[in-house]
Amino acid sequence: MDALFMRRCVELARKASGHTSPNPMIGCVLVRDGQVIGEGFHPKAGQPHDKMVFALRDAGDLAEKATAYVSLEPCNHYGRTPPCTEALIKAKVKEVVVGMTDPNPIVASKGIEKLRNAGIDVRVGMEEALCLRLNEAYIHRMLTGKAFATLRATLSMNGVVVNGIGNGADQQGGYYSQLAKEYDGVVVSSEMAKTTTLPISREAGAKQPLCIIIAQGEGSKLHIRSLDEESASNAIVLSDSPVTVEPAGVIVSVLGQMNLKCILQLLADRGLCSVLVDFRDGGGGGLSSLLNRFQEDKLVQKVVVERSPVWIVSPGPSNLAFGGGQSFALKDVEHKEVNGTLCCLRAICSIVFSV
């Protein structure tokens, strides 16, 4: 039953997917005599961490002597609202079951210690792998200081990079539309920005990702045809030399070093936890050089590969011949078929934390 209630916490937390960054997703379930008496989750960044408040409000007086299940360690510091630990102590719960400790140094283990000092039994590590996966981007940024990166590409059946995505993938409910909702930013090449509509999510209520355009050797001007001045604030150009961008209003940052490590650090400093690197460089330029050593330098944590049911004539080898000097195995591979296209939706390259 403990595992069942913790999985419900994760299910609740995922309702806020794409809305809590840079905060983690958190769910809470209150149980008494084997029955759920209250539920809550953190709905959106910028709002109080009211998952505990919602759950305790649901439970009312029944919260006394109940067991609280929470996917991430309750906080013990003051922010917009008092600490979650105080709410639990005040409600007189008898036990708290925690999915995982919080890697944030201002939280880590302090919430658990506060609850135990108040005489509340605390158990840690229930469905820990599931809770780690729920907030893998948040955890990665806390432990490394860099944004969590996922590489995405579409391949033909004969292994050639396709400069596009599958039928319906970018429509509501499509895998690409859902990815765009889940990530804080999407990295694209300037070639893609000049010729293709920039990535957006069509999911209901989605917070749109920041579009990060990589411009190397671009020259003095870059025209992004799918942007207008009203939407220019949702894009940033990272360049190796000064460049004038149209339309006006797009932020341009000239980097001293144009490499993925510096880019991920810069994006993390801007508050981004997760970044989707959208590789559509069929011409062999743009992003390829950034990804040459991604595995050896542990810069890409996951890959998403879409296999399109087409056979493309190509004069050269596959453009995914990068990553490092050694082969490596991918872990926890998941796949499904969507509109005749086979998608590998999750394959782990490197994760800095372990269960």
C-alpha positions as a LaTeX table, in Angstrom:
\begin{tabular}{lrrr}
\hline
Residue & $x$ (\AA) & $y$ (\AA) & $z$ (\AA) \\
\hline
Met1 & 0.00 & 0.00 & 0.00 \\
Asp2 & 2.91 & 2.36 & 0.66 \\
Ala3 & 4.06 & 1.96 & $-2.95$ \\
Leu4 & 0.52 & 2.50 & $-4.22$ \\
Phe5 & 0.10 & 5.78 & $-2.34$ \\
Met6 & 3.55 & 7.04 & $-3.42$ \\
Arg7 & 2.74 & 6.28 & $-7.05$ \\
Arg8 & $-0.40$ & 8.35 & $-6.59$ \\
Cys9 & 1.80 & 11.21 & $-5.33$ \\
Val10 & 3.84 & 11.02 & $-8.54$ \\
Glu11 & 0.68 & 10.85 & $-10.64$ \\
Leu12 & $-0.61$ & 14.02 & $-8.96$ \\
Ala13 & 2.73 & 15.78 & $-9.33$ \\
Arg14 & 2.84 & 15.09 & $-13.08$ \\
Lys15 & $-0.34$ & 17.12 & $-13.54$ \\
Ala16 & 1.89 & 20.18 & $-13.26$ \\
Ser17 & 4.39 & 18.97 & $-15.88$ \\
Gly18 & 5.87 & 21.93 & $-17.72$ \\
His19 & 4.64 & 24.48 & $-15.16$ \\
Thr20 & 6.79 & 24.21 & $-12.03$ \\
Ser21 & 10.33 & 24.82 & $-13.32$ \\
Pro22 & 12.71 & 25.82 & $-11.81$ \\
Asn23 & 10.89 & 24.26 & $-8.85$ \\
Pro24 & 10.38 & 20.48 & $-8.69$ \\
Met25 & 7.09 & 18.69 & $-9.24$ \\
Ile26 & 5.69 & 17.45 & $-5.91$ \\
Gly27 & 2.62 & 15.46 & $-4.95$ \\
Cys28 & 1.16 & 14.69 & $-1.52$ \\
Val29 & $-1.41$ & 12.15 & $-0.33$ \\
Leu30 & $-2.83$ & 11.89 & 3.21 \\
Val31 & $-4.03$ & 8.46 & 4.35 \\
Arg32 & $-5.83$ & 7.32 & 7.48 \\
Asp33 & $-6.95$ & 3.76 & 8.20 \\
Gly34 & $-5.99$ & 2.78 & 4.65 \\
Gln35 & $-8.22$ & 5.45 & 3.05 \\
Val36 & $-7.12$ & 8.57 & 1.16 \\
Ile37 & $-8.41$ & 11.62 & 3.05 \\
Gly38 & $-6.54$ & 14.39 & 1.21 \\
Glu39 & $-4.50$ & 15.09 & $-1.94$ \\
Gly40 & $-2.50$ & 17.99 & $-3.35$ \\
Phe41 & 0.33 & 18.98 & $-5.70$ \\
His42 & 2.49 & 22.00 & $-6.52$ \\
Pro43 & 0.66 & 23.52 & $-9.51$ \\
Lys44 & 2.90 & 26.25 & $-10.89$ \\
Ala45 & 6.20 & 28.10 & $-10.43$ \\
Gly46 & 5.66 & 31.43 & $-8.72$ \\
Gln47 & 2.84 & 30.09 & $-6.56$ \\
Pro48 & 3.24 & 28.83 & $-2.99$ \\
His49 & 4.25 & 25.20 & $-2.53$ \\
Asp50 & 0.69 & 24.45 & $-1.53$ \\
Lys51 & 0.56 & 20.71 & $-2.23$ \\
Met52 & 0.61 & 20.17 & 1.54 \\
Val53 & $-1.95$ & 22.91 & 2.15 \\
Phe54 & $-4.37$ & 21.40 & $-0.38$ \\
Ala55 & $-3.95$ & 17.91 & 1.04 \\
Leu56 & $-4.39$ & 19.05 & 4.67 \\
Arg57 & $-7.38$ & 21.19 & 3.70 \\
Asp58 & $-8.97$ & 18.12 & 2.11 \\
Ala59 & $-8.33$ & 16.05 & 5.21 \\
Gly60 & $-9.46$ & 18.60 & 7.79 \\
Asp61 & $-9.45$ & 17.22 & 11.34 \\
Leu62 & $-8.86$ & 13.70 & 9.98 \\
Ala63 & $-5.23$ & 14.66 & 9.33 \\
Glu64 & $-4.43$ & 14.08 & 13.00 \\
Lys65 & $-2.70$ & 10.70 & 13.37 \\
Ala66 & $-2.75$ & 10.23 & 9.57 \\
Thr67 & 0.16 & 9.21 & 7.35 \\
Ala68 & 1.39 & 11.77 & 4.83 \\
Tyr69 & 2.98 & 10.51 & 1.61 \\
Val70 & 5.07 & 13.07 & $-0.28$ \\
Ser71 & 7.19 & 12.45 & $-3.38$ \\
Leu72 & 9.93 & 14.90 & $-2.33$ \\
Glu73 & 11.21 & 15.84 & 1.12 \\
Pro74 & 9.05 & 18.57 & 2.72 \\
Cys75 & 10.81 & 21.93 & 2.84 \\
Asn76 & 11.93 & 23.49 & 6.12 \\
His77 & 12.70 & 27.04 & 4.99 \\
Tyr78 & 10.63 & 30.19 & 4.65 \\
Gly79 & 9.74 & 31.42 & 1.17 \\
Arg80 & 6.41 & 32.81 & 0.02 \\
Thr81 & 4.76 & 30.59 & 2.64 \\
Pro82 & 5.84 & 28.93 & 5.90 \\
Pro83 & 7.70 & 25.59 & 5.64 \\
Cys84 & 5.75 & 22.46 & 4.72 \\
Thr85 & 7.19 & 20.79 & 7.82 \\
Glu86 & 5.37 & 23.26 & 10.05 \\
Ala87 & 2.05 & 22.50 & 8.36 \\
Leu88 & 2.54 & 18.77 & 8.96 \\
Ile89 & 3.56 & 19.25 & 12.58 \\
Lys90 & 0.62 & 21.58 & 13.22 \\
Ala91 & $-1.77$ & 19.04 & 11.68 \\
Lys92 & $-0.39$ & 16.37 & 14.09 \\
Val93 & 0.22 & 13.68 & 11.48 \\
Lys94 & 1.76 & 10.58 & 13.00 \\
Glu95 & 3.99 & 9.52 & 10.09 \\
Val96 & 5.51 & 10.92 & 6.89 \\
Val97 & 6.66 & 8.69 & 4.02 \\
Val98 & 9.10 & 10.47 & 1.70 \\
Gly99 & 9.93 & 9.38 & $-1.84$ \\
Met100 & 13.39 & 10.98 & $-1.88$ \\
Thr101 & 15.46 & 13.62 & $-0.13$ \\
Asp102 & 15.73 & 17.02 & $-1.79$ \\
Pro103 & 19.17 & 17.69 & $-3.37$ \\
Asn104 & 18.70 & 21.43 & $-2.86$ \\
Pro105 & 21.33 & 22.28 & $-0.22$ \\
Ile106 & 18.94 & 24.61 & 1.64 \\
Val107 & 16.51 & 21.70 & 2.05 \\
Ala108 & 18.54 & 18.45 & 1.96 \\
Ser109 & 17.60 & 16.31 & 5.00 \\
Lys110 & 16.69 & 19.38 & 7.08 \\
Gly111 & 12.96 & 18.83 & 6.57 \\
Ile112 & 13.25 & 15.18 & 7.58 \\
Glu113 & 15.26 & 16.13 & 10.66 \\
Lys114 & 12.68 & 18.76 & 11.70 \\
Leu115 & 9.82 & 16.23 & 11.46 \\
Arg116 & 11.71 & 13.60 & 13.47 \\
Asn117 & 12.60 & 16.14 & 16.15 \\
Ala118 & 8.88 & 16.88 & 16.45 \\
Gly119 & 8.22 & 13.21 & 17.22 \\
Ile120 & 6.88 & 12.24 & 13.78 \\
Asp121 & 7.99 & 8.93 & 12.32 \\
Val122 & 9.67 & 9.45 & 8.93 \\
Arg123 & 10.49 & 6.82 & 6.32 \\
Val124 & 12.55 & 7.74 & 3.26 \\
Gly125 & 13.08 & 6.04 & $-0.12$ \\
Met126 & 9.62 & 4.71 & $-1.01$ \\
Glu127 & 9.43 & 4.29 & $-4.83$ \\
Glu128 & 12.65 & 6.30 & $-4.96$ \\
Ala129 & 13.49 & 5.45 & $-8.59$ \\
Leu130 & 10.11 & 6.75 & $-9.72$ \\
Cys131 & 10.52 & 9.95 & $-7.70$ \\
Leu132 & 14.03 & 10.50 & $-9.07$ \\
Arg133 & 12.75 & 10.18 & $-12.62$ \\
Leu134 & 9.90 & 12.60 & $-11.91$ \\
Asn135 & 12.34 & 15.42 & $-11.19$ \\
Glu136 & 15.45 & 14.31 & $-13.07$ \\
Ala137 & 16.00 & 17.76 & $-14.63$ \\
Tyr138 & 15.66 & 19.57 & $-11.28$ \\
Ile139 & 18.00 & 17.08 & $-9.58$ \\
His140 & 20.58 & 17.32 & $-12.38$ \\
Arg141 & 20.69 & 21.11 & $-12.19$ \\
Met142 & 20.99 & 21.04 & $-8.40$ \\
Leu143 & 23.90 & 18.58 & $-8.50$ \\
Thr144 & 25.80 & 19.91 & $-11.54$ \\
Gly145 & 24.72 & 23.52 & $-11.99$ \\
Lys146 & 23.93 & 22.77 & $-15.66$ \\
Ala147 & 20.69 & 22.34 & $-17.55$ \\
Phe148 & 19.50 & 18.76 & $-18.17$ \\
Ala149 & 19.86 & 18.03 & $-21.93$ \\
Thr150 & 17.95 & 15.62 & $-24.16$ \\
Leu151 & 18.98 & 15.07 & $-27.79$ \\
Arg152 & 16.15 & 14.58 & $-30.31$ \\
Ala153 & 16.42 & 13.50 & $-33.95$ \\
Thr154 & 14.35 & 11.95 & $-36.74$ \\
Leu155 & 15.94 & 9.23 & $-38.87$ \\
Ser156 & 14.83 & 7.58 & $-42.08$ \\
Met157 & 14.67 & 3.78 & $-42.23$ \\
Asn158 & 18.17 & 3.77 & $-43.75$ \\
Gly159 & 19.60 & 5.95 & $-40.99$ \\
Val160 & 19.68 & 9.39 & $-42.61$ \\
Val161 & 18.76 & 12.46 & $-40.56$ \\
Val162 & 15.38 & 13.83 & $-41.65$ \\
Asn163 & 14.91 & 17.60 & $-41.47$ \\
Gly164 & 11.42 & 17.28 & $-40.10$ \\
Ile165 & 9.20 & 15.32 & $-37.73$ \\
Gly166 & 6.51 & 12.68 & $-38.16$ \\
Asn167 & 2.91 & 13.24 & $-39.16$ \\
Gly168 & 0.97 & 14.85 & $-36.31$ \\
Ala169 & 3.96 & 14.84 & $-33.94$ \\
Asp170 & 3.73 & 18.60 & $-33.43$ \\
Gln171 & $-0.05$ & 18.66 & $-33.04$ \\
Gln172 & $-1.92$ & 18.43 & $-29.73$ \\
Gly173 & $-1.29$ & 15.02 & $-28.20$ \\
Gly174 & 1.71 & 14.35 & $-30.47$ \\
Tyr175 & 4.98 & 13.33 & $-28.89$ \\
Tyr176 & 6.82 & 16.48 & $-30.04$ \\
Ser177 & 4.10 & 18.81 & $-28.75$ \\
Gln178 & 4.32 & 17.05 & $-25.38$ \\
Leu179 & 8.13 & 17.28 & $-25.32$ \\
Ala180 & 7.98 & 21.01 & $-26.05$ \\
Lys181 & 5.65 & 21.42 & $-23.07$ \\
Glu182 & 7.93 & 19.48 & $-20.70$ \\
Tyr183 & 11.19 & 21.31 & $-21.52$ \\
Asp184 & 12.16 & 24.84 & $-20.51$ \\
Gly185 & 13.99 & 25.43 & $-23.78$ \\
Val186 & 14.57 & 23.95 & $-27.24$ \\
Val187 & 17.97 & 24.33 & $-28.93$ \\
Val188 & 17.88 & 24.59 & $-32.75$ \\
Ser189 & 20.35 & 25.53 & $-35.47$ \\
Ser190 & 20.13 & 28.85 & $-37.32$ \\
Glu191 & 19.43 & 26.86 & $-40.52$ \\
Met192 & 16.32 & 25.40 & $-38.95$ \\
Ala193 & 15.30 & 28.79 & $-37.57$ \\
Lys194 & 15.53 & 30.34 & $-41.04$ \\
Thr195 & 13.50 & 27.67 & $-42.82$ \\
Thr196 & 11.14 & 26.04 & $-40.30$ \\
Thr197 & 8.52 & 27.17 & $-37.81$ \\
Leu198 & 10.13 & 27.37 & $-34.37$ \\
Pro199 & 9.10 & 24.70 & $-31.84$ \\
Ile200 & 5.97 & 25.26 & $-29.79$ \\
Ser201 & 3.65 & 23.08 & $-27.72$ \\
Arg202 & 0.00 & 22.78 & $-28.68$ \\
Glu203 & $-1.00$ & 21.14 & $-25.38$ \\
Ala204 & $-3.78$ & 22.87 & $-23.46$ \\
Gly205 & $-2.38$ & 25.50 & $-21.09$ \\
Ala206 & 1.22 & 24.75 & $-22.08$ \\
Lys207 & 3.98 & 27.14 & $-21.09$ \\
Gln208 & 5.96 & 27.65 & $-24.29$ \\
Pro209 & 9.68 & 26.77 & $-24.22$ \\
Leu210 & 12.37 & 29.35 & $-24.86$ \\
Cys211 & 13.80 & 28.84 & $-28.36$ \\
Ile212 & 17.62 & 28.88 & $-28.27$ \\
Ile213 & 19.06 & 29.45 & $-31.76$ \\
Ile214 & 22.71 & 28.52 & $-32.35$ \\
Ala215 & 24.32 & 30.77 & $-34.97$ \\
Gln216 & 27.89 & 29.86 & $-35.91$ \\
Gly217 & 29.63 & 31.61 & $-38.81$ \\
Glu218 & 26.31 & 33.19 & $-39.65$ \\
Gly219 & 27.62 & 36.50 & $-40.94$ \\
Ser220 & 26.13 & 39.85 & $-40.05$ \\
Lys221 & 22.39 & 39.15 & $-40.41$ \\
Leu222 & 19.96 & 36.41 & $-39.39$ \\
His223 & 16.29 & 36.53 & $-40.40$ \\
Ile224 & 13.93 & 34.27 & $-38.41$ \\
Arg225 & 10.86 & 34.12 & $-40.60$ \\
Ser226 & 8.50 & 32.44 & $-38.13$ \\
Leu227 & 8.99 & 35.13 & $-35.47$ \\
Asp228 & 7.40 & 38.54 & $-35.23$ \\
Glu229 & 8.17 & 41.37 & $-32.80$ \\
Glu230 & 5.40 & 40.20 & $-30.46$ \\
Ser231 & 6.91 & 36.71 & $-30.06$ \\
Ala232 & 10.57 & 37.80 & $-30.28$ \\
Ser233 & 10.99 & 37.71 & $-26.51$ \\
Asn234 & 10.54 & 33.93 & $-26.54$ \\
Ala235 & 13.77 & 33.38 & $-28.50$ \\
Ile236 & 17.46 & 33.95 & $-27.88$ \\
Val237 & 20.34 & 33.74 & $-30.35$ \\
Leu238 & 23.70 & 32.41 & $-29.17$ \\
Ser239 & 26.41 & 33.37 & $-31.65$ \\
Asp240 & 30.18 & 33.13 & $-32.07$ \\
Ser241 & 30.29 & 36.65 & $-33.61$ \\
Pro242 & 28.11 & 39.79 & $-33.62$ \\
Val243 & 24.92 & 39.32 & $-35.65$ \\
Thr244 & 21.86 & 41.44 & $-36.38$ \\
Val245 & 18.64 & 39.48 & $-35.93$ \\
Glu246 & 15.30 & 40.16 & $-37.55$ \\
Pro247 & 12.74 & 40.71 & $-36.15$ \\
Ala248 & 13.92 & 43.22 & $-33.58$ \\
Gly249 & 13.58 & 42.22 & $-29.95$ \\
Val250 & 15.38 & 38.87 & $-30.07$ \\
Ile251 & 18.16 & 38.76 & $-27.46$ \\
Val252 & 21.62 & 38.05 & $-28.92$ \\
Ser253 & 24.48 & 36.73 & $-26.77$ \\
Val254 & 27.97 & 36.45 & $-28.29$ \\
Leu255 & 29.81 & 33.62 & $-26.54$ \\
Gly256 & 33.57 & 33.54 & $-26.03$ \\
Gln257 & 33.41 & 29.74 & $-26.28$ \\
Met258 & 30.77 & 28.10 & $-28.47$ \\
Asn259 & 30.44 & 24.65 & $-26.94$ \\
Leu260 & 27.62 & 22.66 & $-25.34$ \\
Lys261 & 29.09 & 22.83 & $-21.85$ \\
Cys262 & 29.14 & 26.64 & $-21.87$ \\
Ile263 & 25.68 & 26.80 & $-23.43$ \\
Leu264 & 24.13 & 24.52 & $-20.80$ \\
Gln265 & 25.81 & 26.53 & $-18.04$ \\
Leu266 & 24.51 & 29.79 & $-19.52$ \\
Leu267 & 20.97 & 28.43 & $-19.78$ \\
Ala268 & 21.06 & 27.13 & $-16.20$ \\
Asp269 & 22.21 & 30.58 & $-15.05$ \\
Arg270 & 19.13 & 31.97 & $-16.82$ \\
Gly271 & 16.95 & 29.63 & $-14.73$ \\
Leu272 & 16.38 & 26.80 & $-17.25$ \\
Cys273 & 16.40 & 23.28 & $-15.78$ \\
Ser274 & 15.82 & 21.27 & $-18.97$ \\
Val275 & 16.73 & 21.69 & $-22.63$ \\
Leu276 & 15.72 & 19.71 & $-25.72$ \\
Val277 & 18.46 & 19.76 & $-28.38$ \\
Asp278 & 16.50 & 19.38 & $-31.64$ \\
Phe279 & 18.93 & 17.98 & $-34.21$ \\
Arg280 & 17.72 & 18.51 & $-37.77$ \\
Asp281 & 21.10 & 19.26 & $-39.33$ \\
Gly282 & 20.73 & 17.13 & $-42.44$ \\
Gly283 & 23.30 & 19.32 & $-44.12$ \\
Gly284 & 25.94 & 18.43 & $-41.54$ \\
Gly285 & 26.40 & 21.90 & $-39.99$ \\
Gly286 & 25.11 & 23.83 & $-37.01$ \\
Leu287 & 24.77 & 21.58 & $-33.97$ \\
Ser288 & 27.09 & 18.71 & $-35.00$ \\
Ser289 & 30.24 & 20.29 & $-33.63$ \\
Leu290 & 28.56 & 21.02 & $-30.29$ \\
Leu291 & 27.71 & 17.33 & $-29.85$ \\
Asn292 & 31.10 & 15.82 & $-30.72$ \\
Arg293 & 31.96 & 14.78 & $-27.15$ \\
Phe294 & 28.59 & 14.84 & $-25.42$ \\
Gln295 & 28.94 & 11.36 & $-23.91$ \\
Glu296 & 32.54 & 11.68 & $-22.72$ \\
Asp297 & 31.74 & 15.04 & $-21.13$ \\
Lys298 & 28.37 & 13.80 & $-19.73$ \\
Leu299 & 26.52 & 16.70 & $-21.34$ \\
Val300 & 23.51 & 14.85 & $-22.78$ \\
Gln301 & 21.43 & 12.79 & $-20.37$ \\
Lys302 & 18.80 & 11.30 & $-22.70$ \\
Val303 & 18.03 & 10.77 & $-26.38$ \\
Val304 & 14.72 & 10.69 & $-28.24$ \\
Val305 & 14.89 & 9.15 & $-31.72$ \\
Glu306 & 12.01 & 9.07 & $-34.17$ \\
Arg307 & 12.27 & 6.49 & $-36.99$ \\
Ser308 & 10.32 & 7.74 & $-40.00$ \\
Pro309 & 8.96 & 5.14 & $-42.50$ \\
Val310 & 10.86 & 6.60 & $-45.47$ \\
Trp311 & 14.04 & 5.66 & $-47.39$ \\
Ile312 & 16.17 & 8.67 & $-48.26$ \\
Val313 & 18.99 & 8.80 & $-50.80$ \\
Ser314 & 22.03 & 10.39 & $-49.15$ \\
Pro315 & 25.52 & 10.96 & $-50.61$ \\
Gly316 & 27.21 & 10.61 & $-47.23$ \\
Pro317 & 27.03 & 8.73 & $-43.91$ \\
Ser318 & 24.54 & 9.36 & $-41.14$ \\
Asn319 & 24.87 & 12.77 & $-39.54$ \\
Leu320 & 24.59 & 11.29 & $-36.04$ \\
Ala321 & 28.21 & 10.14 & $-36.08$ \\
Phe322 & 29.18 & 12.11 & $-32.97$ \\
Gly323 & 29.08 & 11.77 & $-29.20$ \\
Gly324 & 32.60 & 10.69 & $-28.30$ \\
Gly325 & 35.40 & 8.30 & $-29.08$ \\
Gln326 & 33.78 & 5.18 & $-27.58$ \\
Ser327 & 30.55 & 3.28 & $-28.07$ \\
Phe328 & 28.16 & 3.17 & $-25.13$ \\
Ala329 & 24.93 & 1.42 & $-24.20$ \\
Leu330 & 21.66 & 3.25 & $-23.65$ \\
Lys331 & 19.54 & 2.32 & $-20.64$ \\
Asp332 & 15.82 & 2.14 & $-19.88$ \\
Val333 & 14.82 & 2.31 & $-23.53$ \\
Glu334 & 11.10 & 2.92 & $-24.14$ \\
His335 & 9.35 & 3.04 & $-27.49$ \\
Lys336 & 5.94 & 3.24 & $-29.10$ \\
Glu337 & 4.44 & 3.62 & $-32.56$ \\
Val338 & 2.64 & 6.85 & $-33.44$ \\
Asn339 & 0.98 & 7.39 & $-36.84$ \\
Gly340 & 3.21 & 4.79 & $-38.48$ \\
Thr341 & 6.36 & 6.28 & $-36.96$ \\
Leu342 & 8.42 & 4.36 & $-34.39$ \\
Cys343 & 9.56 & 6.61 & $-31.54$ \\
Cys344 & 12.20 & 5.83 & $-28.96$ \\
Leu345 & 10.84 & 8.20 & $-26.33$ \\
Arg346 & 13.36 & 7.67 & $-23.55$ \\
Ala347 & 16.86 & 6.27 & $-23.66$ \\
Ile348 & 19.29 & 7.24 & $-20.93$ \\
Cys349 & 22.82 & 8.25 & $-21.89$ \\
Ser350 & 24.11 & 9.47 & $-18.54$ \\
Ile351 & 22.43 & 10.44 & $-15.28$ \\
Val352 & 24.57 & 11.97 & $-12.54$ \\
Phe353 & 22.49 & 10.57 & $-9.67$ \\
Ser354 & 21.81 & 6.97 & $-8.71$ \\
Val355 & 19.20 & 5.18 & $-6.64$ \\
\hline
\end{tabular}
